[in-house]
Amino acid sequence: MWLGSSVAGDAGPFLAAPLLGALGVIATYFLGARIHNPTTGLVGAAFLASSPAWLFQIVQPMSDVPAAALWTCALLAATTGAAAIAGITAALALLIRPNLFPLAASAAIVLFAWTHDSLPEFSLRTRTRRAFVFAITASLGIVGVATMQWRLYGHPFASGHGSFTELFAVGNIPANVHDYSVRMLRGEMPVLIVAASCLAALILTRRSTSLPPIARACRLLLITAVPVLICYVPYGVFPDWSYLRFLLPAFPFAFIVVGTLVSEASDCVPSQARGVVLVLTLVAVVSANVTIAKREATFDLHTYESRYQTAGRYLEAVLPRDVVIVTSQQSVGAHFYTGLPILRWDLLNADLDAALGTLAGLGRHPVLLVEDWEEPLLRVRFPTSKVARLDWRSRAIFGTTTRVRYVDPDDREDDAADSAGPKGPALPANGPALRPRGPTFQDRLP
């Protein structure tokens, strides 16, 4: 993201996930071709590229797709015996998403124990040397993470997300097993239907020659999916479908298994029709996947998520430098665009009104940036606070599906005499504020 920002400015960080996602699709093709044949690679790559969960995450500046892509590259390098490349790639993946460190064991297992027709079996000494080289290079990522966490949080094993006991619990396992199963059925049903159909065809035709490649692909899936599940099944329970993203690092290997099934089942089709059947299958699955992704609002994310940029750029244009922004959901975006300090009201262990008074006494001017769904939560957290009522006119309202209010507590007294007045109309097309404190939004835009 930093490199992208250096090259392309504000748009640069948003290029990281799409570019690394493309790398993940390409790596899936080559890994599938290496495990079995080019057809397996093609099917696996097509199913990954059109996966609703993959599409949902690839357009967001988050770590799910980059981590999944780099682990796929690391496993691909491991199947070729390139220990140093696998280790360096794993180190980068660990820097991006440290909690997936168990996948390093998967790459080590492949380097030490993997055998393939194009990768002859080596001596124990060679295998041990490769595993050692991988361990040394991959550990650079662990050292980097530990150093950053020590610098940021005071301890190598501390995390900004919370403690281990806060994040993981055995009681989360039943709910997560149920939720992830439902999400797989909801989001990946077309691929599951193809996999079941191909498996049924192979069973009915009793093609014993298909067992070795399928077993090889399943072994790869097993040694990669188990660590991912260990990481996330005991993790917190999240209600939304999009949290299927946690399992994305296992998706390339799962689709390679499906690609192997498709490749082997295609031999049951007359040779003259195999190409046509394969193309029709890919078109049907990809089309269905895109339809599911559309149902999950994947292609509306640019509009939905633009509220962060709109609010951030607007506040950067109108707020003076003595302001402290009181917010929660908007905290990172507001700080990124304005550079102003943030007070997280959801982490505040004091009375809200008293905290704002303290800020004013320090010569800082507090303003609030609150999303519509947060307003009742703010009132519940601070039931005696007058400010938490947000019962006065907004200076601006951003967003469409989710509305974001920018309010100034100083305006509360001004509006007290007109308590029945409106909070302020929504901004048309994310337009300028009604009463900006400083230059207008348009004046500051390039």
N, C-alpha and C positions, 0 to 999 in steps of 0.2 A: 504493500500500500504506500509506503514511504517512497519507493522508487517511482511508482505511478504518479504520486503527487508531485514529485520533482519534475516529471516529464510533462504531465497533462494538467497540472493545477488541481482545482477542486474535483474535477471528474476522474483524476487518476486513481484514487483509492477504490473507486467502484469498478475498475477494470480487473482487479486482482482475482476476484471470484470467477468471472466469466473465462478469463484466460487460463487459469488453473483448472477450471472445469473442463475446458476443451482438452487440456493436457491429460486429464483423467480419462476422458472418453478414448483418446488415442492410445493411452497406455492399456486400457481395457481390451482394445482390439488386439494389440500385440501380445498381451498376456494370454488371451483366448486362443490366438493363433499358435502360440508356443505350447500351451497346454494340450491342444487338440489339432485344430486346423483353421484356415482363414474364415471359413463359414462360422465357426464358433465365435471367433473374434468379432466378425461383422454383426452377428446377432446380439452378442453381449454389449457391444458399443452402441448399437441402435437402441436397445432397450434402456441402457443407462442414459443416453442423451435425451430420450423422450420421457424418462421417469417423472411423474408429477412432483415427487419430493425433490428430485434433482433440479428440475426447472424452477421450483419454488425458491430454492436456495441459491441458485447460480446467479440470480439477478440482485442478490443482497450482499452487502459488505460484511459477511460473517465468515467464520472459520470452518464451517462444516464441509463445504465442497473443497476448499483448498487442502484441508487435512486428508480427506478421502482420496483426493487425486494424488497427493504425495505418497501416501501409504501404498496406493496401487503401483506407483512407479518403484517404490522400494521393494515390493514383492516381485515385480517384473525383473528388476536387477538381480534379486536373490535367485530367481530361477535360472539366470544365466551364469551364476557363480561370481558376479561382479560385487564382491563384498564391500569394497570401499565406496562404490557408487550407492549401493543399498544403504550403507551406514550414513553417508552424508545426507541422502534423501530422508532417511528416518530422523536424523537430527533436525532437519528443517521442519518435518511434520511434528516433532515433539515441541519445537519452539512455538508452533502455531496452536497446537492443542495438546498440552502436556498430559492430560488425564488418560490419553490413549497409549501411554507407554507400554501396556501389555502387548500391543501389536509388535513391538520390537522383538518379543520372544517368537512371534510367528515368523518374522523374517529370518531370525537366527535358526529356527527349526528347518526352514526351507534350505538355507545355506548348508546346514550340517547334514541333513538327512534326505533332501530331495533327490530323486533320480528320475531321469527322463530320457527318452530315446536319443535326443540330441545333446544331452548332457551326461556323458558317461560317468559311471560310478568311480569316485576317486578314493584314495587311501584315507585312513583315519587321520593321518597327519595333515593332509591337505584340507580335509573338512574342518579340523580343529583350527588350522591357521585362518581359514576364511571366517569362521565364527569369531575368532579373536579380533581380526581386523574390523569386522562389523561392529563388535562391542565397543572398540576404542573410538571409532568414528561416530557411532550413534550416541555415545556417552557425551559428546560435545554438546548435543542438544539438551541433555539433562543438566549439565553444568551451567549452560546458559540460562535455563529456566530457574535453577536454584539461585544463581547470582542475581537475576532480576527480582525474584521474590524476596530475597534477602534485602535487596536495596529498597524495594517498595513497601514491604510489609514487616521487615525486621527479623525474618527467619527464613531459611532456605525452603522449608516445607509449609510455610504459610501461604494463603491464597486470598485473593480479593473476593472470591466467591463464598468464603466461609470455611469453617472447620470440617474435618471428615465426618464427625458425628452429626453435624448439622445437615450435611449433604446426602449422606447415605444411611439407609435403614433397611433391615430385613423385612420390615412390615410393608415396604414399598413394592416388594417383588410380585405378589399376586396381582395388584392393580396394574403394574407396568406390563406384566405378561399379557393380561387381558387387553390393555389399551394398545400395545404394539401389534397384537394379533389383529385387532379390529382395524387399525390403521393400515396394515398391510393389505387386508381384504378390500378396504375402501380405496386405497390409492394405487395398488399394483394388481388389481384383479385381472386385467387383460394378460399380463405376463404369467400369472398363476394358471390361467385357463390354458394357455399354450403349453406350459410345462406339464400340466396334468394330461393334456391330450397326447403329447409326445410320449410321455411315460407309458400311458395306456397302449399306444400303438406298439411300443417296443415290447411290452409284456405280451400282448396278443400274438405278435410275430415271433416271440422267443428268440430275439437276436442276441445271442450270447457274446458275439464279438463286440457289442456295444458296451459291455461291462467295464473293461479296463479304462477307456477314456472317461467314462462317467464317474468311475471310482476315483480317478486322479483329480478330476475337477471338484468332486465332493470333499476330498481330503483337503484341498486348498481352501474351500469354503469353511470347513470345520475349524481349521487352525486360525482362521481370521475372524470368523463370526463369533466364536466362543469368547475371545478377549473383549470384543465390542460389547457383547451381552453382559459380561462380567462388569464392565464399566458402567453400564446404563440401566440394567434391570433393577439394581438396588438404589439407583439414583432417585431424585425427587419425582413426584408424580405430577405431570402437566396435562391439562385437559385437551389442548388443541391438537388437531391432526398434524399440524406442521412440525410437531416435535418428533415425528418419524425421522427428522433430519439427524437425530442422534445416531441412527443406525446406518447412515450413508456410507461410512467406511467399509461396511460389509457388502454393499450393493454391487460393486463391480464383480466380486467373486461369486455372488449369487447369480448374476446375469450370465456369467461364464458357464455356470452349471446349466442354466436354461439353454444357452447357446449350444452346449454339447448335446443336450437332449434333442434340440431341433436338428442339429447336424446329423445325428445318428438316425433320427426318425425319418429324415428326408430320404434315406436309402430304401425306405419302404414304399416310396413313390416311384412310379416308372421314370426312368432317366430323362425321357423327353419332357416331362412335366415338372421336374424338380425345381428348375429355376423360377418358373411361373409361380409355383406354390410358395416358394420361399419369399419371393417379392410380395405376393399378396398377403402373406402372413405378416411380414414386416410393416407393410402399409396399414393393415388393419390394427395392429397393436399400437403403432406410433400414433395413428389417428385417434384411437380410443384414449391413449395416454394424454394427448393434447386436449381432448375434450374434458377429461377429468381435471387436468391442470387448470383449464378455464373455469370449471365449476368451483375450484378452490381459490379463485380470484388471483391466480398467479400473474396473469397479464394485466391486472389492475394495480399491481403493487407500486408502480411508478407514481400513480396518482395518490394512492393511500399513504405511501411513505414520504411523499414530497412535503408533508406538513413540517417535518423536521428542518428541512432546508429553508422553506418559506419563512417559518417562524425565526430561525436562526439568523438568516440574512436580514430580515426586517429589524430584529432587535439590534443587530450589529450596526444598522444604519441610524437608529433613533436613540439608542441609550447612551447616556454619558458614562464616563469611566468610573464614577463612584458608586455604580449600581451593583447590588448583589441579587442574583436571580434565584428565587425560591421556587423549586420545582422538584419533580421526581422522574417521571417517564421521559421528560424532555431534557434531562440533566446533561447528557453527553453532547447532544446536538447543540444545545444552547451554549455550552462552554466552547465547543469546537468552532462555532461560527463567530462568537462574540469575544472570546478570550476572557470573559468576566467570571468572577468567582461564583460558585453555585452553593446554595444551601439546600440539602435534600430534606424536605419536610418529613418524608417517610422514615428517615433515620434520626430525626430530632427527638432527643430525650428531655425536652423542656417545653414549656408553654409557648405556643406559636406567637401570640401577641407579645409576650415578654422577650422572645428572641428577636422579633422585628424591632422592638424598642431598643434592645441592646445594640443592634446594628446601626440604628439611627444615632444612638449616643456615640458610636465610634466614627460617625461621619460618613456612613455608608447608607445608600438609599435602596431599600428592598422593593422588588416588584415580584409578582407571582406569574408563573406560566403553568397552567393547569389544563389537562385534557378533560373532556366532558365526563368520562367514566371515572375519573379520579375525584371529582367534586364530592360525591357522597362519602368516599373513603377519607377525604380530608376532614369533613365535618365529624365523622365518627372518631377519628384519631384525636381531634381537638374539640370536644363537645362544648366547652365553655368559651371558645375563641370567637370573637366578633369578626375577625378577618376571615376565618375559615368558612363563614357563611357565603362569602363572595356575592353579596347582595347589592352590588353597585355596578355601575356602567363599565363595560370592558373598553380598553383602549384599542384592542384589535381582536379579531377572531380568525383563526387560520384553519384550513383543512376542509374536507368534504364529508367523508364517511365518519371520521373522528374529528371532532372540533376541539381546537386548542384556544384557550382564552388567555390573553395578556392583560393583566389588571394591575393597577397601581393603588396601594392602600391609601395614598394621599387623596385619591378621588372619592373615597368613601364618604368623607364629611361633605364634600361638594354635592354629592347625590343624595344626602340624607333627607334634604327638604323635598326631594322628588322621588320618594321611595317606590312609588308605583310606576316610575318610568322604565323603559326597556333597558336591558343590559347592553344593548348595542346590536345593530344588525350585523349579520355575517358579512365578511368581506367578499365582494364579487370576484370570483376567479383568483382568490388569494391576493387581493389587492391591498392598498395602503390602509393604515390605521385611520380611525376617525379623528383622533386628537394626538398626533405624534409629538413627542418631545424632542424636537430637533429636525433635521432635514428629512424630507419624505423618502420613502423606499426607492421610488423611481430616480430621484436625484442622485442616489449613491450607486445605482447600477451602472456597469460599463456600457 
